[in-house]
Amino acid sequence: MTRDSKIDELFSVFLQFKRHMHRHIALQAHGDITIAQAEILVAIARGMTRLRDIAEAQNITPSAATQQLKLLQATQLVESIESPDDRRENLLSLTTKGQELLQRHRIAMKKRFREQLNRLDDQEIDQFITIMKKMIDTDHGKEAK
């Protein structure tokens, strides 16, 4: 197997793992919201307060982001206020209910991740940690351009 085909396979497996985790977490913690909506909640919690930033980060159109945000507002998970800098723009924040749901999401994600890692022995976990740190540590390789 060539290096490129190994990288392609790893990418495919990574996406499968991500979908598996999201599916499981959605069933456990999200209640009646979609994975896309949960990702929007995470983005808002991380400080993205403008619709266009969320749309860009989620790789969706502003129209699709607006649609998702209206549903999140209808379920009282997100609120918006007029921007003091630009009256044409609203700033988004999580409601208490949204923060609580997100906390449940994080707990369920951590629990599921532990369950998955329990399939590995201590040496494999150590290797996994080393590999992940190497991948995110820009001092060990080239930064993405």
C-alpha positions in Angstrom: 0.0 0.0 0.0 1.4 3.4 -1.0 1.7 6.3 1.5 -1.0 8.2 -0.4 -3.4 5.3 -0.2 -2.6 4.8 3.5 -3.4 8.5 4.1 -6.6 8.2 2.1 -7.6 5.1 4.2 -6.8 6.9 7.5 -8.9 9.9 6.4 -11.8 7.6 5.6 -11.5 5.8 8.9 -11.3 9.1 10.7 -14.5 10.3 9.1 -16.2 7.0 10.0 -15.1 7.4 13.6 -16.3 11.0 13.7 -19.7 10.0 12.3 -19.9 7.1 14.7 -19.2 9.3 17.7 -21.6 12.0 16.5 -24.4 9.5 15.9 -24.0 8.0 19.4 -23.7 11.4 21.1 -26.7 12.7 19.2 -28.8 9.9 20.6 -27.4 10.3 24.1 -27.3 14.1 24.7 -28.8 16.2 22.1 -32.4 15.5 22.5 -34.3 16.8 19.5 -31.6 18.8 17.7 -29.5 17.7 14.8 -25.7 17.2 14.7 -25.4 20.3 12.6 -27.3 22.3 15.2 -25.1 20.8 18.0 -22.0 22.0 16.1 -23.5 25.5 15.9 -24.0 25.5 19.6 -20.4 24.5 20.1 -19.3 27.3 17.8 -21.3 29.8 19.7 -19.9 28.5 23.0 -16.4 29.0 21.6 -17.1 32.7 20.9 -18.5 32.8 17.4 -21.3 35.3 17.8 -21.9 36.4 14.2 -24.0 34.4 11.8 -21.6 34.8 8.9 -18.7 33.4 11.0 -20.8 30.4 12.0 -21.8 29.8 8.4 -18.2 30.0 7.3 -16.9 27.7 10.1 -19.6 25.1 9.4 -19.1 25.4 5.7 -22.7 26.2 5.0 -24.5 29.2 3.4 -25.6 32.1 5.5 -29.2 31.1 4.5 -28.7 27.6 5.9 -27.2 29.0 9.1 -30.1 31.4 9.5 -32.5 28.5 9.1 -30.7 26.4 11.7 -30.4 29.3 14.1 -34.2 30.0 13.8 -34.8 26.4 14.9 -32.3 26.8 17.8 -34.0 30.0 18.9 -37.5 28.4 18.7 -36.3 25.7 21.1 -34.8 28.5 23.3 -31.2 27.2 23.0 -29.9 30.4 21.4 -30.7 34.0 21.7 -29.7 37.0 19.7 -29.3 40.7 20.5 -28.6 43.6 18.2 -24.9 44.4 17.8 -23.9 47.6 19.4 -21.4 48.2 16.6 -23.7 47.4 13.6 -27.5 47.6 14.0 -27.9 45.4 10.9 -26.3 42.5 12.7 -27.3 40.4 15.6 -24.9 38.7 18.1 -25.7 35.2 19.2 -25.3 33.6 22.6 -26.4 30.4 24.3 -29.3 30.5 26.7 -29.0 28.7 30.0 -31.0 25.8 28.4 -28.4 25.8 25.5 -25.5 25.8 27.9 -27.0 22.9 29.8 -27.6 20.9 26.6 -24.0 21.6 25.5 -22.7 20.4 28.9 -24.7 17.1 28.5 -23.1 16.8 25.1 -19.6 17.2 26.5 -20.2 14.7 29.2 -21.7 12.2 26.7 -18.8 12.7 24.3 -16.2 12.2 27.0 -18.0 9.0 28.2 -18.2 7.6 24.7 -14.5 8.5 24.0 -13.5 6.6 27.2 -15.6 3.6 26.0 -13.8 3.6 22.7 -10.3 4.0 24.2 -11.0 1.2 26.6 -10.6 -1.1 23.6 -6.9 -0.1 23.5 -4.2 -1.3 25.8 -2.0 1.2 27.7 0.8 1.1 25.1 -1.7 1.8 22.3 -3.1 4.7 24.2 0.4 6.1 24.8 1.1 5.8 21.0 -2.2 7.4 20.2 -1.5 10.4 22.5 2.0 10.7 21.0 0.6 10.7 17.4 -2.1 13.1 18.1 0.2 15.6 19.9 2.6 15.3 16.9 -0.2 16.1 14.5 -1.3 19.2 16.4 2.1 20.5 17.5 3.2 22.9 14.8 6.8 22.7 16.1 7.0 19.1 14.9 6.0 19.7 11.3 5.0 22.1 8.6 2.0 24.3 9.3 -0.9 24.0 6.9 -0.6 26.6 4.2 
